[in-house]
Amino acid sequence: MNTQTPLVEMRDMQISFGGIKAVDHVSVDLYPGEVVGLLGHNGAGKSTLIKILSGAYAADGGEIYVNGERAEIHNPRDARKYNIETIYQTLALADNLDAASNLFLGRELVTSFGTVDDDAMEAECRKIMGRLNPNFQKFAEPVSALSGGQRQSVAIARAVYFDAKILIMDEPTAALGPHETQMVSELIQQLKSEGIGIFLISHDIHDVLELCDRASVMKNGELVGTVDVKDVTDDDLLGMIILGKKPEGVEVS
């Protein structure tokens, strides 16, 4: 039983689209330095649930608490105010710009003359990359020239630089090879060690078994249950995803 205050608690969340309950009385939580995987088929409601947290959708019902206090999240700006950042699968990077320009996109550092301070931005970029991904060296190249894992590290660096405490990662290893997936795994370990909490949306069970501490499984808009990853097998998770069946002999919350 975790005695800390959760970073995030989503209680009894509900949202319907055209009379269909996309999220039906779902409660999940996330603690500092923890990765919680959200699993389920397409249409299970996992992305919809997280879009409520990121401010993309307004819930019909339920409450969100951040660090134990009630949070009002109506749009992405509100979410950011609570240090919630989302790394979408598409990464939302400007391909023609380098890593530093992407890091500060829309929030550029300027000199005392009011011009963009490229040197300061690169220095800051090198500092945060040194912390997150020490092997990253391609500071001068446009991000279009980077590999998938490197692009992912730029997107994560941007979120963390602007003080994300709660990170939502949408299918972070989709379309990445084994080496790149390993890079993302190392990034996630680093973020955990800094006390950042991560919701990781995935439909890949192996991703979740490898990267997550707990897994919350959804089916047809409802929460099947939340389990400790170390207590379950692939088959247990599959049974939850496909049949909505709780594994036997495992504590499910």
N, C-alpha and C positions, 0 to 999 in steps of 0.2 A: 504493500500500500504506500503510495507516494504522499508524504506529509507536506511537501512544498505547495505553494500556491501555483496553480497552473498559469502558464503564460497566457493561454487562451482557453476559454470554455465556451462552447456553443451548446446552449440548452434548448431542447425541444424545438428545433428549427423546423419551419414549415414554409413551403412555397408551392403554389400551383400555377400551371399554365393551361389556360383553356379547360379548366375543370379537372385536369389530370394532376395528381399530387406528385410533383417531381422530387420533393423532399418532404417526408411524412414523419414529423415528430422525432427528429434525429438529434442525438446529443453526442458530442465528441470533445475531447480536451487534449491539450499539448503542454508538456512541461519544458522548462529550460534545458537546453542541451539534448533534446530528444528528437527523434525522427518518427513521425507517425505516418504510416502508409495508408492511403485511402484506395481500396481495391473494389472492383466491381466491373461488370460488363458495361459497354456503351449504353447510356440510358439508365444506369443504375442510380444516378443522382449525385455521384461523387464530385463531378466538376461543378454542378449547380450549387451544391453545398458550399464549396470553396469560393464560388463567385459571390456568394452572400458575404463571406468574410472579407473578400477583396474589394467589396463595394460595387461590383458590377451589377448585382441584382439586389433588390430590396426584398427582405423576407416578409411573408404574410404573418408570421408569428414566431415566437421564440426570443431568446435573449442571448446576447454575446457579452462575455466578461473578459477583460484584458487585465492581467495581474490582479485579479480579484475584484476589479471595479467594472461596473456596467458601462459598456461602450456603445456609442451611437454611430453606426456606420451606414451612411446613405449613399456614398459614392467613393470612388478610388482615393480622392483627396482625404476623406475622413480616415480611410484605412491607413494611409501613409502617416497620418497624425499619430496613430497608435503603433507606428513602426512596423506595419505589415506591408511587405513587398511581395510581388508575384513575379516569378520567372516563367513566362509562358514558353511553350514548346517552340514557338516561332522566334523567341528571344528578343524581338523588337529592337534589333540593332541597326544602325545606319551603316550599310555595307561599305560605302565609299570613304568612311572616316576611320581613323586609327583608334586604338584602344582608349587612349586618354580622352579623345574627343567624344567617344561614346560614353565614357564614364561620366563626363560632365554635360552631356547633351541636354540643352535647355537650362542648365545651371552652371554655365561657363564661369571660370575664374577670370577676373579682369585686372589689368595693371592700373596703376594710379592715373594713367592717361586714358583709361576707359577702353583700351584695346584688349582683345582676348589674350590671356597670358598662357601661351602654349607651354612654356618651360615649367611654370608652376604646376600646370595640369599633368604634364608628363612625370614630374617628380612625385606628385601625389599618387599617380597611377602606378609608378614603379614601387612605391612604398606599400600600397595595398596588395599589389600582385605578389610582392616579396613575401607577404604574410600568407596569402591564400594559395598561390601556385608559383613557388620559387623557380620552377623551370621555365616559366613564361618569359620569352625574350623578344617577341615580335612587336615591339612598341611602335615601330615606324610604319608598319604595313597597314593597309586598310583591312578591316575585319573580314572582308570578303575572302581574303587570302588565308584566313585562319582555319584550322580544323574545327570539327564540331565541339570537341572537348574544350578547346581554347576559347571558342566563342562563348560557350557556357560559362567559362571562368570570368570572361569580361562582364557578362550579364550579372553574375553573382557578385562580382566586385562592386559593380554600380549599386546594387541593393545594399550591400554591407557598408559601403563607404558612406551612404546616406542613412546609416544607423538602423538598418532593419534588425529587429529582434525576433520577428516572426516571418519566416520565409515560406512561401507557397511555391513548390516546384511541380510543374506539370510535365509528366513523362520525361524526366531529365536525361534518360539514356536512350530515348527512342532514336533509331537510326545511327547510333554510335557503335563503333567496333569495340572489341575487348579492351584494347589499350586505352581508348578514349573513355570507356565506361569506368575503367580503373581510376582515371584522372578525376572524373566526377565524384567517384567514391571517396577519394582522398580529400577533395574539396569539402565534401559533406562532413567527413571526420573533423576537419579543421574548424568548420562552423560550429559543430557540436561542442568542441573543446572550448569555444568562446561563449558557450551558454545560449547560442541561438537555437530556437525551436523551428523545426521544419515539418510542414505537411507535404507529403510527397504523393502526388496522384499518379497512379500507374495501373495498367492492367497486366503487367508482367510480374508474375508471382516470384520469379527468381530475383528480380530487382528488389522487391519488398523484403524477401528473406535475407538478402545480402545487406541492404542499406538501412533497414528500419528497426526500431526497438519494439514498436507495437504496430498492429495492423487493425484498421477499422474497415469492415467489409459491408458494402451496401448492395441491396438488391431491390429493384422496383421501388426506389425512393425511400426504402426503410433501412434501418441499421440492423444487419444480421447480428453483429456483435463486434467487440474489440478484444483482441488477444495479444499476449506477449509473443513476439515472433520466435523467441527461443523455445517456446513450449509446443509449437505446431510444425506439421510437415506440409509439403506441397499439397498432399491429398486433403489434409484438413482445410487448407485455404480454398482449394478447388471446390470442396463440398459446400463451403460457405457461399462461394461466389455463384455456383451453378444451382445448387439445391436450396440455398438459404438455410443450411443445416449447421447447427453448432457442433463443434468437435466434441467427442466424448472424453471425459477425464481431463479436460483442460478448463482453466478458469476463464470465463467469458464475461466481460462487463458490457 
